[in-house]
Amino acid sequence: MEFNTDDSVSRRVKILTERISKGKEDDMYFYNQPIEELRGGAKVLVHGREMGMYASYGYLGLLGHPRINEAARKAIDKFGTGTNGVRTLAGSLTIHEELEETIAHFKHAEAAVTFTSGYVTNLTVISTLMGRGDYVLSDKLNHASIVDGCLMSGAEFRRFKHNDMEDLEHRLEQIPANISKLVITDAVFSMDGDVIDLPRVAEICKKHGAYLMMDEAHSVGVLGKTGRGIEEHFGLEDVIDIKMGTLSKTIPSIGGYVAGRKDLITYLRHASRAYIFSAALPPAQTAAANEAFKVILDEPWRIEKLNHNSQLFINGLKSAGFDTMLTTTAIVPVLCGSDEQAFIMTREAQRHDVFVMPVVSPAVPEGLARLRATVTAAHEPSEIERAIDVIATAGKQIGII
Ligand SMILES: *Cc1c(COP(=O)(O)O)cnc(C)c1O
């Protein structure tokens, strides 16, 4: 495609292209690195070097699990590698139904429906349920897919201050009682690792007659004694109307789901455009996801080990002098300051085989650039201690601690 030299598209392309080239020249470009091989659960091979993986969302270390790999292979033998098209018309595979039952059971819901990614799930579910004249209220730090779903819905879109229940309630009070309202939040926030105040959100939604939708991308397998997520964490049952999650993080596959009341799920199956106009999950990925939920229940030690590793990592970084913000989970922000400081920290860590990634503006406010490091159940405590040492040495070198 040829670009006109001074239209706004070519200007945007040029600015970003130059930023990327400059980053590469300065050895400060870290995106899209080639993972050549997975070595055990917590190590990867990059440019021929084995690195400790601290940028994974596979919190329970299930990627490569023999039972899950085997389930995927069997599904290929039985169903092949694709689905013949959309489920509504070309037929729904029995393995899709099995997975949706497994999810409903795992989430203590009446039913569940799957889509081909978590991103698409948020887009299609929010925009199918909500429309012009309705209100959607979204936490300021919610994931981009929630923001996009809200915008796509055409509903009145209000953002409340992060995890601020007074602000949420104040905004709800301003909406007339007979109008449909949906409150949406992440359960665990993806940049900060903190947990939403579910008891208060649920109470406020009930009081104001608002539906509650929760994105559990970072809480399934992470929160709750058996990894069932945020309701189990707070000892609450059935306070979330729409339980959304992804199959691409703790669950080592691809796809997204929502679980909830049966009539709601039936409605989505017949009204959401991503279900009706887009092909379903491939058999191997469906079977892998189905088996992964079972492995979580069969191997509860993984959740205990994850919790232990998270505490070890957070406490170690804190005692080295870092600010880890409000995290209490496996997502650990390591506050650096300027974007450049975060890039230098990343470069130093990666030079010492610790694979962490920076998060800089505009993804986070300027001056709050950070490393976002994650630990999983696949890390050994000794590996985590070493990663803390590497990050601390870099932090001292550039004067953050
Ligand atoms: C990753 C993520 C998604 C998107 O899920 P994908 O399956 O990767 O498309 C949605 N919400 C949150 C909070 C996420 O972190």
The ligand as a Gaussian input file, in Angstrom:
#p B3LYP/6-31G(d) Opt

LIG

0 1
 C       -5.771000     -10.852000      28.589000
 C       -7.018000     -10.192000      29.027000
 C       -8.159000     -10.229000      28.225000
 C       -8.147000     -10.769000      26.829000
 O       -8.025000     -12.134000      26.791000
 P       -7.434000     -12.871000      25.493000
 O       -7.935000     -14.252000      25.669000
 O       -5.958000     -12.734000      25.553000
 O       -8.021000     -12.201000      24.296000
 C       -9.325000      -9.698000      28.742000
 N       -9.358000      -9.127000      29.965000
 C       -8.262000      -9.057000      30.748000
 C       -8.359000      -8.412000      32.099000
 C       -7.056000      -9.575000      30.294000
 O       -5.971000      -9.464000      31.059000

